[in-house]
Amino acid sequence: MASIIMVGDLKLHPADFLFKMAPFCFYTLHNVAGMMDEYGTAIHEYLPEPHSKIWLLVLVLTFNGLIAFFLNWTCFTSTNLLHP
Amino acid sequence: MLVALWLACYVVLNIVMGVHNKWILSHTQFSFPWILTSIHIFISGIGAFLLITLGNICEPARLNKNGLSRYAAFSLLYTLNVAMSNVSLTLVPLAVHQMVRSLFPMLNMTLDYFVLGKKHHFSLVLAILPVSRNEAYLFRTIFRSRPCLIWGISGCQRDVFLEFL
């Protein structure tokens, strides 16, 4: 699909595409996570935990998010390079 | 050469991402794939925003209605792909997850032929066949012996990399 859409006039820079995609997708995922009651379960599971454990989890998730950012970046850059 | 470097980075990051996601979803108490995917998108958006505003890496393009609708649909599809990948990681072992993902080139080529009427070069089809063979072998021996498992996995990764070359 990327080779069909991200070509010609619609070819965006990877950063630009991520910047445009993120708010819409985050809103969609946030709603789906709410419908699946993941937020409620997460709050109930982690509220009684000690603060140090929660901060460790935040650190791990941030690192995971950074890997995801670089993965998305390389994916879109590779697509742009393979379909000039 | 540059393309090969970016593809190599993509392959490595893909593997690291899969392993790290599996570790978070299985070995910590954070087994919430949809929240995890939303964190991925959130941090990706923050990173892109910082690169554009502080790094001046590119000028944000203006899209017309047609372009916006196409990108919105593609964004949704891409996000669903990532979300389903994370959801499946909570249900199956990582080896099965990677096996199924390694079938994607063959599935893509089949769909290209029957849905889009696009024919791929015979050499590409030939390159995909060893991947399928390794997948079948790996599936058959996954719980039998560790040396066969390691051979199967290394064969799959080698074949996928050769396909990109």
gemmi code that builds the backbone of each chain (N, CA, C; Angstrom):
import gemmi

chains = {
    "A": [
        ("MET", (0.842, -1.203, 0.000), (0.000, 0.000, 0.000), (0.873, 1.248, 0.000)),
        ("ALA", (1.977, 1.192, 0.759), (2.864, 2.354, 0.813), (3.424, 2.672, -0.570)),
        ("SER", (3.725, 1.645, -1.346), (4.279, 1.886, -2.674), (3.242, 2.478, -3.614)),
        ("ILE", (1.957, 2.363, -3.288), (0.910, 2.949, -4.127), (0.619, 4.381, -3.679)),
        ("ILE", (0.568, 4.612, -2.380), (0.126, 5.912, -1.866), (1.274, 6.902, -1.747)),
        ("MET", (2.427, 6.449, -1.236), (3.509, 7.392, -0.931), (4.398, 7.641, -2.151)),
        ("VAL", (3.776, 7.927, -3.286), (4.542, 8.189, -4.511), (3.989, 9.431, -5.191)),
        ("GLY", (4.770, 9.978, -6.103), (4.287, 11.108, -6.898), (4.023, 12.344, -6.064)),
        ("ASP", (2.824, 12.936, -6.274), (2.462, 14.170, -5.556), (2.266, 13.945, -4.061)),
        ("LEU", (1.920, 12.710, -3.677), (1.638, 12.435, -2.272), (2.864, 11.974, -1.502)),
        ("LYS", (4.019, 12.051, -2.131), (5.218, 11.570, -1.460), (5.648, 12.585, -0.412)),
        ("LEU", (5.515, 12.205, 0.862), (5.883, 13.099, 1.955), (7.197, 12.672, 2.574)),
        ("HIS", (7.861, 13.610, 3.196), (9.048, 13.295, 3.991), (8.603, 12.404, 5.153)),
        ("PRO", (9.425, 11.427, 5.575), (9.015, 10.531, 6.679), (8.583, 11.272, 7.938)),
        ("ALA", (9.317, 12.344, 8.280), (8.957, 13.107, 9.481), (7.598, 13.785, 9.296)),
        ("ASP", (7.379, 14.317, 8.101), (6.110, 14.994, 7.802), (4.954, 14.005, 7.869)),
        ("PHE", (5.163, 12.810, 7.327), (4.113, 11.799, 7.347), (3.801, 11.362, 8.774)),
        ("LEU", (4.849, 11.143, 9.581), (4.634, 10.761, 10.981), (3.903, 11.873, 11.727)),
        ("PHE", (4.293, 13.122, 11.446), (3.692, 14.279, 12.118), (2.206, 14.398, 11.765)),
        ("LYS", (1.860, 14.077, 10.509), (0.457, 14.175, 10.083), (-0.355, 12.984, 10.577)),
        ("MET", (0.307, 11.819, 10.653), (-0.397, 10.581, 10.981), (-0.681, 10.460, 12.483)),
        ("ALA", (0.239, 10.943, 13.307), (0.204, 10.658, 14.739), (-1.079, 11.098, 15.466)),
        ("PRO", (-1.548, 12.340, 15.325), (-2.717, 12.739, 16.106), (-3.964, 11.907, 15.795)),
        ("PHE", (-4.221, 11.698, 14.498), (-5.396, 10.942, 14.078), (-5.336, 9.505, 14.594)),
        ("CYS", (-4.167, 8.871, 14.446), (-4.021, 7.471, 14.872), (-4.045, 7.333, 16.382)),
        ("PHE", (-3.432, 8.318, 17.090), (-3.447, 8.260, 18.546), (-4.879, 8.375, 19.069)),
        ("TYR", (-5.656, 9.263, 18.454), (-7.053, 9.440, 18.868), (-7.836, 8.135, 18.663)),
        ("THR", (-7.614, 7.482, 17.527), (-8.313, 6.221, 17.227), (-7.922, 5.135, 18.223)),
        ("LEU", (-6.610, 5.003, 18.459), (-6.131, 3.956, 19.368), (-6.573, 4.221, 20.799)),
        ("HIS", (-6.591, 5.500, 21.183), (-7.032, 5.876, 22.524), (-8.485, 5.430, 22.736)),
        ("ASN", (-9.318, 5.638, 21.707), (-10.729, 5.227, 21.820), (-10.870, 3.714, 21.877)),
        ("VAL", (-10.082, 3.021, 21.061), (-10.161, 1.552, 21.060), (-9.679, 0.985, 22.399)),
        ("ALA", (-8.588, 1.554, 22.934), (-8.081, 1.108, 24.240), (-9.124, 1.345, 25.331)),
        ("GLY", (-9.848, 2.462, 25.219), (-10.917, 2.743, 26.172), (-12.052, 1.741, 26.054)),
        ("MET", (-12.412, 1.406, 24.804), (-13.497, 0.439, 24.580), (-13.125, -0.940, 25.101)),
        ("MET", (-11.836, -1.288, 25.005), (-11.359, -2.588, 25.487), (-11.130, -2.577, 27.000)),
        ("ASP", (-11.392, -1.440, 27.629), (-11.239, -1.254, 29.084), (-9.789, -1.483, 29.535)),
        ("GLU", (-8.836, -1.173, 28.672), (-7.426, -1.359, 29.045), (-6.996, -0.294, 30.046)),
        ("TYR", (-7.512, 0.935, 29.888), (-7.140, 2.006, 30.823), (-7.607, 1.680, 32.237)),
        ("GLY", (-8.853, 1.206, 32.343), (-9.397, 0.878, 33.664), (-8.600, -0.220, 34.350)),
        ("THR", (-8.307, -1.277, 33.582), (-7.539, -2.400, 34.129), (-6.136, -1.961, 34.512)),
        ("ALA", (-5.509, -1.123, 33.671), (-4.140, -0.660, 33.945), (-4.095, 0.176, 35.225)),
        ("ILE", (-5.087, 1.047, 35.383), (-5.111, 1.913, 36.577), (-5.288, 1.059, 37.831)),
        ("HIS", (-6.188, 0.078, 37.759), (-6.411, -0.786, 38.927), (-5.198, -1.633, 39.260)),
        ("GLU", (-4.460, -2.031, 38.224), (-3.294, -2.886, 38.478), (-2.118, -2.090, 39.001)),
        ("TYR", (-1.941, -0.857, 38.502), (-0.719, -0.120, 38.820), (-0.881, 0.923, 39.921)),
        ("LEU", (-2.108, 1.264, 40.293), (-2.283, 2.278, 41.351), (-1.703, 1.838, 42.691)),
        ("PRO", (-1.891, 0.554, 43.100), (-1.312, 0.178, 44.399), (0.194, -0.089, 44.351)),
        ("GLU", (0.813, -0.090, 43.154), (2.241, -0.411, 43.056), (3.086, 0.734, 43.613)),
        ("PRO", (4.305, 0.423, 44.117), (5.192, 1.508, 44.596), (5.627, 2.414, 43.438)),
        ("HIS", (5.936, 3.671, 43.772), (6.248, 4.676, 42.742), (7.463, 4.306, 41.907)),
        ("SER", (8.452, 3.651, 42.569), (9.688, 3.308, 41.847), (9.388, 2.331, 40.710)),
        ("LYS", (8.447, 1.411, 40.966), (8.103, 0.422, 39.945), (7.388, 1.093, 38.767)),
        ("ILE", (6.531, 2.083, 39.096), (5.803, 2.786, 38.029), (6.778, 3.593, 37.173)),
        ("TRP", (7.751, 4.258, 37.815), (8.727, 5.047, 37.053), (9.595, 4.158, 36.174)),
        ("LEU", (9.901, 2.956, 36.666), (10.667, 2.004, 35.862), (9.878, 1.595, 34.626)),
        ("LEU", (8.577, 1.376, 34.827), (7.712, 1.012, 33.702), (7.632, 2.151, 32.685)),
        ("VAL", (7.531, 3.384, 33.187), (7.479, 4.559, 32.295), (8.760, 4.635, 31.465)),
        ("LEU", (9.877, 4.350, 32.107), (11.169, 4.384, 31.400), (11.224, 3.319, 30.304)),
        ("VAL", (10.772, 2.116, 30.649), (10.787, 1.005, 29.686), (9.870, 1.325, 28.498)),
        ("LEU", (8.689, 1.875, 28.787), (7.735, 2.192, 27.718), (8.249, 3.338, 26.837)),
        ("THR", (8.928, 4.307, 27.433), (9.513, 5.409, 26.652), (10.586, 4.865, 25.710)),
        ("PHE", (11.425, 3.973, 26.216), (12.455, 3.351, 25.384), (11.813, 2.573, 24.238)),
        ("ASN", (10.731, 1.869, 24.557), (9.995, 1.115, 23.541), (9.429, 2.051, 22.480)),
        ("GLY", (8.901, 3.187, 22.943), (8.368, 4.184, 22.004), (9.446, 4.751, 21.094)),
        ("LEU", (10.644, 4.944, 21.639), (11.752, 5.458, 20.816), (12.159, 4.444, 19.753)),
        ("ILE", (12.177, 3.167, 20.118), (12.465, 2.125, 19.117), (11.401, 2.186, 18.020)),
        ("ALA", (10.128, 2.358, 18.430), (9.033, 2.427, 17.456), (9.214, 3.624, 16.525)),
        ("PHE", (9.640, 4.773, 17.098), (9.861, 5.966, 16.271), (10.927, 5.707, 15.219)),
        ("PHE", (12.069, 5.128, 15.618), (13.142, 4.854, 14.662), (12.734, 3.778, 13.655)),
        ("LEU", (11.935, 2.819, 14.092), (11.445, 1.787, 13.175), (10.543, 2.411, 12.112)),
        ("ASN", (9.611, 3.271, 12.530), (8.732, 3.956, 11.578), (9.557, 4.813, 10.613)),
        ("TRP", (10.561, 5.506, 11.159), (11.415, 6.368, 10.338), (12.130, 5.577, 9.245)),
        ("THR", (12.752, 4.451, 9.637), (13.485, 3.643, 8.650), (12.519, 3.004, 7.651)),
        ("CYS", (11.326, 2.614, 8.122), (10.347, 2.001, 7.216), (9.944, 2.993, 6.121)),
        ("PHE", (9.570, 4.209, 6.505), (9.102, 5.187, 5.515), (10.244, 5.681, 4.636)),
        ("THR", (11.440, 5.813, 5.214), (12.589, 6.242, 4.401), (12.929, 5.183, 3.363)),
        ("SER", (12.895, 3.903, 3.771), (13.170, 2.816, 2.825), (12.130, 2.815, 1.704)),
        ("THR", (10.860, 3.030, 2.072), (9.797, 3.072, 1.065), (10.043, 4.204, 0.072)),
        ("ASN", (10.407, 5.385, 0.585), (10.684, 6.521, -0.297), (11.868, 6.252, -1.217)),
        ("LEU", (12.903, 5.593, -0.687), (14.098, 5.326, -1.498), (13.828, 4.245, -2.545)),
        ("LEU", (12.983, 3.273, -2.211), (12.708, 2.175, -3.144), (11.719, 2.581, -4.223)),
        ("HIS", (10.935, 3.652, -4.000), (9.952, 4.093, -4.982), (10.142, 5.576, -5.259)),
        ("PRO", (11.196, 5.932, -6.036), (11.476, 7.359, -6.265), (10.442, 8.029, -7.155)),
    ],
    "B": [
        ("MET", (23.546, 1.156, -2.258), (24.242, 0.937, -0.977), (23.456, 1.576, 0.164)),
        ("LEU", (22.979, 2.814, -0.086), (22.217, 3.545, 0.937), (20.916, 2.818, 1.247)),
        ("VAL", (20.279, 2.317, 0.175), (19.013, 1.588, 0.347), (19.250, 0.342, 1.188)),
        ("ALA", (20.349, -0.381, 0.891), (20.670, -1.607, 1.635), (20.896, -1.295, 3.109)),
        ("LEU", (21.551, -0.146, 3.376), (21.818, 0.256, 4.767), (20.520, 0.542, 5.512)),
        ("TRP", (19.619, 1.291, 4.861), (18.333, 1.600, 5.502), (17.522, 0.327, 5.717)),
        ("LEU", (17.548, -0.581, 4.736), (16.805, -1.828, 4.880), (17.388, -2.691, 5.992)),
        ("ALA", (18.734, -2.696, 6.102), (19.374, -3.457, 7.176), (18.948, -2.894, 8.544)),
        ("CYS", (18.918, -1.557, 8.654), (18.462, -0.914, 9.902), (17.024, -1.303, 10.196)),
        ("TYR", (16.202, -1.327, 9.136), (14.796, -1.672, 9.314), (14.648, -3.102, 9.827)),
        ("VAL", (15.422, -4.029, 9.253), (15.338, -5.439, 9.659), (15.758, -5.586, 11.127)),
        ("VAL", (16.876, -4.942, 11.490), (17.384, -5.038, 12.871), (16.377, -4.441, 13.854)),
        ("LEU", (15.877, -3.244, 13.525), (14.924, -2.582, 14.427), (13.623, -3.374, 14.541)),
        ("ASN", (13.235, -4.027, 13.456), (12.031, -4.856, 13.461), (12.162, -5.997, 14.458)),
        ("ILE", (13.338, -6.634, 14.424), (13.590, -7.765, 15.326), (13.632, -7.276, 16.777)),
        ("VAL", (14.360, -6.170, 16.995), (14.476, -5.607, 18.354), (13.094, -5.210, 18.887)),
        ("MET", (12.297, -4.598, 18.014), (10.947, -4.165, 18.399), (10.079, -5.347, 18.792)),
        ("GLY", (10.142, -6.410, 17.970), (9.345, -7.606, 18.243), (9.704, -8.242, 19.576)),
        ("VAL", (11.007, -8.378, 19.802), (11.473, -8.999, 21.055), (11.099, -8.130, 22.257)),
        ("HIS", (11.302, -6.817, 22.133), (11.026, -5.913, 23.252), (9.534, -5.853, 23.560)),
        ("ASN", (8.717, -5.812, 22.496), (7.265, -5.806, 22.695), (6.815, -7.077, 23.386)),
        ("LYS", (7.351, -8.211, 22.928), (6.975, -9.501, 23.515), (7.370, -9.535, 24.991)),
        ("TRP", (8.552, -8.993, 25.294), (9.014, -8.978, 26.679), (8.084, -8.135, 27.549)),
        ("ILE", (7.693, -6.950, 27.043), (6.823, -6.062, 27.811), (5.449, -6.713, 28.019)),
        ("LEU", (4.911, -7.298, 26.941), (3.542, -7.813, 27.015), (3.444, -9.121, 27.796)),
        ("SER", (4.564, -9.874, 27.868), (4.497, -11.182, 28.514), (5.152, -11.213, 29.887)),
        ("HIS", (6.287, -10.522, 30.035), (7.060, -10.679, 31.261), (6.905, -9.535, 32.259)),
        ("THR", (6.305, -8.442, 31.836), (5.924, -7.424, 32.822), (4.403, -7.545, 32.968)),
        ("GLN", (3.839, -6.818, 33.889), (2.393, -6.914, 34.081), (1.636, -6.026, 33.090)),
        ("PHE", (2.369, -5.367, 32.214), (1.768, -4.421, 31.273), (1.332, -5.162, 30.004)),
        ("SER", (0.265, -5.932, 30.098), (-0.201, -6.692, 28.934), (-1.374, -5.964, 28.281)),
        ("PHE", (-1.098, -4.740, 27.802), (-2.133, -3.908, 27.173), (-1.655, -3.482, 25.792)),
        ("PRO", (-1.912, -4.310, 24.768), (-1.354, -4.023, 23.437), (-1.862, -2.727, 22.821)),
        ("TRP", (-3.118, -2.360, 23.048), (-3.658, -1.145, 22.432), (-3.032, 0.108, 23.052)),
        ("ILE", (-2.839, 0.087, 24.361), (-2.168, 1.223, 25.007), (-0.715, 1.290, 24.535)),
        ("LEU", (-0.074, 0.135, 24.386), (1.316, 0.093, 23.922), (1.438, 0.692, 22.524)),
        ("THR", (0.500, 0.322, 21.635), (0.532, 0.869, 20.272), (0.300, 2.381, 20.285)),
        ("SER", (-0.601, 2.839, 21.157), (-0.857, 4.284, 21.226), (0.386, 5.015, 21.757)),
        ("ILE", (1.138, 4.378, 22.649), (2.405, 4.974, 23.118), (3.400, 5.064, 21.959)),
        ("HIS", (3.464, 4.009, 21.126), (4.339, 4.038, 19.947), (4.016, 5.246, 19.068)),
        ("ILE", (2.708, 5.409, 18.764), (2.296, 6.484, 17.862), (2.543, 7.843, 18.517)),
        ("PHE", (2.274, 7.952, 19.814), (2.446, 9.216, 20.529), (3.904, 9.671, 20.484)),
        ("ILE", (4.817, 8.746, 20.827), (6.237, 9.116, 20.850), (6.758, 9.351, 19.434)),
        ("SER", (6.251, 8.590, 18.449), (6.638, 8.838, 17.053), (6.218, 10.236, 16.635)),
        ("GLY", (4.994, 10.635, 17.020), (4.518, 11.976, 16.688), (5.337, 13.057, 17.365)),
        ("ILE", (5.688, 12.850, 18.631), (6.517, 13.823, 19.370), (7.884, 13.946, 18.698)),
        ("GLY", (8.470, 12.799, 18.350), (9.777, 12.803, 17.687), (9.735, 13.537, 16.358)),
        ("ALA", (8.690, 13.283, 15.569), (8.546, 13.955, 14.270), (8.353, 15.458, 14.467)),
        ("PHE", (7.548, 15.839, 15.470), (7.310, 17.259, 15.758), (8.618, 17.965, 16.115)),
        ("LEU", (9.419, 17.325, 16.972), (10.692, 17.939, 17.384), (11.653, 18.067, 16.199)),
        ("LEU", (11.670, 17.037, 15.343), (12.564, 17.089, 14.176), (12.156, 18.208, 13.221)),
        ("ILE", (10.839, 18.410, 13.053), (10.366, 19.432, 12.105), (10.543, 20.830, 12.686)),
        ("THR", (10.193, 21.008, 13.966), (10.220, 22.363, 14.533), (11.627, 22.768, 14.972)),
        ("LEU", (12.322, 21.873, 15.681), (13.655, 22.243, 16.188), (14.762, 21.911, 15.187)),
        ("GLY", (14.618, 20.773, 14.491), (15.665, 20.344, 13.567), (15.512, 20.915, 12.166)),
        ("ASN", (14.321, 21.483, 11.849), (14.040, 22.028, 10.498), (14.402, 21.031, 9.405)),
        ("ILE", (14.026, 19.791, 9.648), (14.434, 18.729, 8.739), (13.663, 18.769, 7.424)),
        ("CYS", (12.454, 19.313, 7.460), (11.666, 19.422, 6.234), (10.586, 20.470, 6.442)),
        ("GLU", (9.968, 20.880, 5.342), (8.859, 21.819, 5.384), (7.567, 21.011, 5.320)),
        ("PRO", (6.658, 21.158, 6.299), (5.423, 20.367, 6.236), (4.642, 20.666, 4.962)),
        ("ALA", (4.252, 19.609, 4.258), (3.550, 19.779, 2.991), (2.074, 20.046, 3.237)),
        ("ARG", (1.468, 20.774, 2.284), (0.021, 21.002, 2.373), (-0.663, 20.032, 1.413)),
        ("LEU", (-1.596, 19.281, 1.937), (-2.294, 18.304, 1.108), (-3.705, 18.799, 0.800)),
        ("ASN", (-4.195, 18.443, -0.407), (-5.587, 18.769, -0.715), (-6.502, 17.706, -0.089)),
        ("LYS", (-7.814, 17.859, -0.325), (-8.780, 16.951, 0.313), (-8.524, 15.500, -0.065)),
        ("ASN", (-8.233, 15.291, -1.355), (-7.999, 13.937, -1.853), (-6.786, 13.310, -1.170)),
        ("GLY", (-5.706, 14.106, -1.084), (-4.484, 13.622, -0.447), (-4.695, 13.323, 1.022)),
        ("LEU", (-5.421, 14.214, 1.708), (-5.678, 14.026, 3.141), (-6.488, 12.765, 3.388)),
        ("SER", (-7.506, 12.537, 2.563), (-8.347, 11.353, 2.764), (-7.556, 10.075, 2.482)),
        ("ARG", (-6.681, 10.118, 1.459), (-5.877, 8.937, 1.159), (-4.892, 8.645, 2.281)),
        ("TYR", (-4.279, 9.714, 2.791), (-3.331, 9.514, 3.879), (-4.024, 9.097, 5.169)),
        ("ALA", (-5.231, 9.597, 5.404), (-5.974, 9.193, 6.604), (-6.280, 7.694, 6.558)),
        ("ALA", (-6.729, 7.236, 5.374), (-7.037, 5.810, 5.226), (-5.779, 4.964, 5.391)),
        ("PHE", (-4.678, 5.415, 4.790), (-3.427, 4.666, 4.898), (-2.918, 4.668, 6.330)),
        ("SER", (-3.046, 5.796, 7.028), (-2.603, 5.889, 8.426), (-3.358, 4.891, 9.292)),
        ("LEU", (-4.676, 4.819, 9.051), (-5.509, 3.894, 9.819), (-5.079, 2.452, 9.570)),
        ("LEU", (-4.817, 2.153, 8.300), (-4.394, 0.798, 7.933), (-3.058, 0.448, 8.581)),
        ("TYR", (-2.124, 1.405, 8.521), (-0.794, 1.189, 9.096), (-0.884, 0.982, 10.604)),
        ("THR", (-1.705, 1.805, 11.269), (-1.848, 1.704, 12.726), (-2.510, 0.386, 13.110)),
        ("LEU", (-3.518, -0.012, 12.317), (-4.186, -1.292, 12.577), (-3.205, -2.446, 12.437)),
        ("ASN", (-2.321, -2.336, 11.455), (-1.286, -3.354, 11.246), (-0.406, -3.488, 12.494)),
        ("VAL", (0.050, -2.349, 13.015), (0.919, -2.364, 14.196), (0.157, -2.878, 15.413)),
        ("ALA", (-1.099, -2.419, 15.568), (-1.902, -2.824, 16.718), (-2.169, -4.331, 16.708)),
        ("MET", (-2.514, -4.858, 15.534), (-2.784, -6.299, 15.423), (-1.525, -7.117, 15.704)),
        ("SER", (-0.390, -6.581, 15.279), (0.879, -7.246, 15.571), (1.084, -7.342, 17.087)),
        ("ASN", (0.818, -6.245, 17.797), (0.990, -6.246, 19.253), (-0.042, -7.132, 19.941)),
        ("VAL", (-1.275, -7.111, 19.449), (-2.321, -7.964, 20.033), (-1.958, -9.437, 19.839)),
        ("SER", (-1.440, -9.769, 18.640), (-1.093, -11.167, 18.370), (0.072, -11.624, 19.241)),
        ("LEU", (0.946, -10.689, 19.636), (2.075, -11.047, 20.501), (1.609, -11.515, 21.878)),
        ("THR", (0.426, -11.046, 22.298), (-0.092, -11.495, 23.595), (-0.701, -12.899, 23.502)),
        ("LEU", (-0.941, -13.358, 22.264), (-1.670, -14.613, 22.092), (-0.781, -15.788, 21.674)),
        ("VAL", (0.281, -15.489, 20.909), (1.113, -16.574, 20.378), (2.570, -16.339, 20.762)),
        ("PRO", (3.408, -17.401, 20.721), (4.842, -17.190, 20.970), (5.476, -16.324, 19.886)),
        ("LEU", (6.625, -15.724, 20.202), (7.301, -14.826, 19.265), (7.708, -15.566, 17.996)),
        ("ALA", (8.117, -16.839, 18.129), (8.546, -17.610, 16.955), (7.409, -17.754, 15.948)),
        ("VAL", (6.212, -18.051, 16.434), (5.046, -18.200, 15.543), (4.719, -16.855, 14.905)),
        ("HIS", (4.801, -15.799, 15.696), (4.540, -14.444, 15.203), (5.498, -14.086, 14.065)),
        ("GLN", (6.792, -14.361, 14.262), (7.788, -14.057, 13.223), (7.605, -14.939, 11.997)),
        ("MET", (7.191, -16.191, 12.233), (6.947, -17.102, 11.115), (5.839, -16.574, 10.223)),
        ("VAL", (4.756, -16.155, 10.834), (3.621, -15.653, 10.063), (4.024, -14.377, 9.314)),
        ("ARG", (4.783, -13.516, 9.979), (5.226, -12.270, 9.318), (6.153, -12.566, 8.137)),
        ("SER", (6.934, -13.637, 8.245), (7.835, -13.977, 7.138), (7.070, -14.470, 5.913)),
        ("LEU", (5.813, -14.826, 6.095), (4.998, -15.254, 4.950), (4.450, -14.060, 4.167)),
        ("PHE", (4.571, -12.840, 4.730), (3.969, -11.671, 4.105), (4.451, -11.401, 2.677)),
        ("PRO", (5.780, -11.553, 2.370), (6.195, -11.311, 0.981), (5.444, -12.194, -0.018)),
        ("MET", (5.294, -13.485, 0.328), (4.601, -14.393, -0.578), (3.119, -14.022, -0.686)),
        ("LEU", (2.505, -13.690, 0.432), (1.091, -13.289, 0.422), (0.905, -12.010, -0.376)),
        ("ASN", (1.825, -11.050, -0.186), (1.750, -9.784, -0.930), (1.822, -10.019, -2.424)),
        ("MET", (2.759, -10.889, -2.833), (2.914, -11.151, -4.258), (1.684, -11.854, -4.823)),
        ("THR", (1.101, -12.755, -4.046), (-0.110, -13.457, -4.490), (-1.269, -12.471, -4.645)),
        ("LEU", (-1.431, -11.595, -3.629), (-2.505, -10.595, -3.698), (-2.268, -9.612, -4.849)),
        ("ASP", (-1.000, -9.226, -5.036), (-0.665, -8.332, -6.153), (-1.123, -8.926, -7.473)),
        ("TYR", (-0.901, -10.233, -7.632), (-1.229, -10.893, -8.897), (-2.738, -10.996, -9.095)),
        ("PHE", (-3.460, -11.445, -8.053), (-4.893, -11.707, -8.226), (-5.754, -10.448, -8.069)),
        ("VAL", (-5.334, -9.497, -7.228), (-6.165, -8.310, -6.987), (-5.762, -7.143, -7.888)),
        ("LEU", (-4.442, -6.873, -7.968), (-3.984, -5.720, -8.742), (-3.543, -6.093, -10.155)),
        ("GLY", (-3.464, -7.395, -10.430), (-3.021, -7.833, -11.756), (-1.569, -7.504, -12.028)),
        ("LYS", (-0.787, -7.424, -10.932), (0.624, -7.035, -11.075), (1.488, -8.296, -11.062)),
        ("LYS", (2.335, -8.418, -12.077), (3.206, -9.594, -12.151), (4.605, -9.228, -11.680)),
        ("HIS", (5.159, -10.061, -10.826), (6.526, -9.844, -10.361), (7.482, -10.683, -11.178)),
        ("HIS", (8.716, -10.224, -11.220), (9.741, -10.928, -11.986), (9.952, -12.326, -11.423)),
        ("PHE", (10.251, -13.270, -12.296), (10.398, -14.667, -11.884), (11.503, -14.845, -10.847)),
        ("SER", (12.553, -14.023, -10.933), (13.663, -14.140, -9.965), (13.190, -13.809, -8.548)),
        ("LEU", (12.223, -12.889, -8.448), (11.677, -12.517, -7.133), (10.850, -13.675, -6.567)),
        ("VAL", (10.057, -14.294, -7.428), (9.261, -15.451, -7.010), (10.191, -16.573, -6.555)),
        ("LEU", (11.291, -16.744, -7.305), (12.267, -17.787, -6.965), (12.922, -17.513, -5.614)),
        ("ALA", (13.132, -16.207, -5.314), (13.767, -15.818, -4.047), (12.841, -16.081, -2.863)),
        ("ILE", (11.527, -16.013, -3.113), (10.550, -16.184, -2.031), (10.407, -17.665, -1.660)),
        ("LEU", (10.604, -18.555, -2.632), (10.348, -19.987, -2.400), (11.178, -20.583, -1.257)),
        ("PRO", (12.500, -20.261, -1.152), (13.247, -20.802, -0.001), (12.709, -20.331, 1.342)),
        ("VAL", (12.175, -19.094, 1.382), (11.591, -18.583, 2.621), (10.414, -19.455, 3.022)),
        ("SER", (9.559, -19.780, 2.037), (8.393, -20.619, 2.315), (8.829, -22.012, 2.751)),
        ("ARG", (9.885, -22.527, 2.079), (10.394, -23.854, 2.454), (10.880, -23.858, 3.895)),
        ("ASN", (11.639, -22.812, 4.246), (12.163, -22.716, 5.613), (11.041, -22.567, 6.632)),
        ("GLU", (9.997, -21.816, 6.234), (8.852, -21.632, 7.127), (8.198, -22.982, 7.413)),
        ("ALA", (7.989, -23.771, 6.359), (7.343, -25.071, 6.525), (8.201, -25.980, 7.404)),
        ("TYR", (9.539, -25.936, 7.167), (10.445, -26.765, 7.955), (10.441, -26.319, 9.410)),
        ("LEU", (10.475, -25.019, 9.617), (10.498, -24.460, 10.970), (9.225, -24.820, 11.719)),
        ("PHE", (8.111, -24.731, 11.018), (6.833, -25.042, 11.645), (6.793, -26.507, 12.072)),
        ("ARG", (7.384, -27.365, 11.213), (7.351, -28.804, 11.497), (8.245, -29.182, 12.671)),
        ("THR", (9.344, -28.453, 12.825), (10.330, -28.869, 13.828), (10.409, -27.940, 15.023)),
        ("ILE", (9.486, -26.981, 15.139), (9.636, -25.951, 16.158), (9.713, -26.495, 17.564)),
        ("PHE", (9.029, -27.563, 17.847), (9.076, -28.083, 19.204), (9.896, -29.359, 19.305)),
        ("ARG", (10.602, -29.704, 18.205), (11.308, -30.986, 18.254), (12.732, -30.859, 18.759)),
        ("SER", (13.558, -30.081, 18.073), (14.947, -29.976, 18.526), (15.450, -28.552, 18.376)),
        ("ARG", (16.261, -28.090, 19.346), (16.747, -26.717, 19.335), (17.696, -26.439, 18.156)),
        ("PRO", (18.642, -27.355, 17.827), (19.512, -27.050, 16.676), (18.717, -26.828, 15.400)),
        ("CYS", (17.674, -27.653, 15.162), (16.859, -27.468, 13.961), (16.145, -26.131, 14.009)),
        ("LEU", (15.690, -25.743, 15.212), (14.990, -24.476, 15.368), (15.916, -23.317, 15.022)),
        ("ILE", (17.148, -23.371, 15.548), (18.117, -22.294, 15.284), (18.429, -22.243, 13.785)),
        ("TRP", (18.592, -23.407, 13.172), (18.881, -23.457, 11.730), (17.730, -22.864, 10.940)),
        ("GLY", (16.502, -23.239, 11.329), (15.329, -22.733, 10.634), (15.209, -21.224, 10.736)),
        ("ILE", (15.407, -20.701, 11.957), (15.308, -19.261, 12.165), (16.399, -18.541, 11.372)),
        ("SER", (17.644, -19.030, 11.450), (18.735, -18.350, 10.740), (18.512, -18.430, 9.240)),
        ("GLY", (17.961, -19.562, 8.766), (17.669, -19.693, 7.347), (16.631, -18.686, 6.898)),
        ("CYS", (15.578, -18.514, 7.705), (14.521, -17.556, 7.383), (15.092, -16.143, 7.314)),
        ("GLN", (15.877, -15.767, 8.326), (16.418, -14.406, 8.359), (17.361, -14.196, 7.174)),
        ("ARG", (18.163, -15.208, 6.858), (19.092, -15.085, 5.737), (18.316, -14.927, 4.442)),
        ("ASP", (17.294, -15.751, 4.256), (16.531, -15.700, 3.016), (15.796, -14.384, 2.852)),
        ("VAL", (15.246, -13.861, 3.959), (14.548, -12.571, 3.887), (15.546, -11.483, 3.503)),
        ("PHE", (16.739, -11.502, 4.098), (17.747, -10.486, 3.792), (18.185, -10.594, 2.340)),
        ("LEU", (18.367, -11.841, 1.840), (18.774, -12.024, 0.440), (17.691, -11.512, -0.499)),
        ("GLU", (16.433, -11.677, -0.079), (15.350, -11.182, -0.921), (15.464, -9.668, -1.089)),
        ("PHE", (15.822, -8.949, -0.011), (15.953, -7.500, -0.112), (17.134, -7.114, -1.000)),
        ("LEU", (18.211, -7.929, -0.989), (19.344, -7.617, -1.848), (18.974, -7.896, -3.317)),
    ],
}
model = gemmi.Model(1)
for chain_id, residues in chains.items():
    chain = gemmi.Chain(chain_id)
    for i, (resn, *xyz) in enumerate(residues, 1):
        res = gemmi.Residue()
        res.name, res.seqid = resn, gemmi.SeqId(i, " ")
        for name, pos in zip(("N", "CA", "C"), xyz):
            atom = gemmi.Atom()
            atom.name, atom.element = name, gemmi.Element(name[0])
            atom.pos, atom.b_iso = gemmi.Position(*pos), 0.0
            res.add_atom(atom)
        chain.add_residue(res)
    model.add_chain(chain)
structure = gemmi.Structure()
structure.add_model(model)
structure.setup_entities()
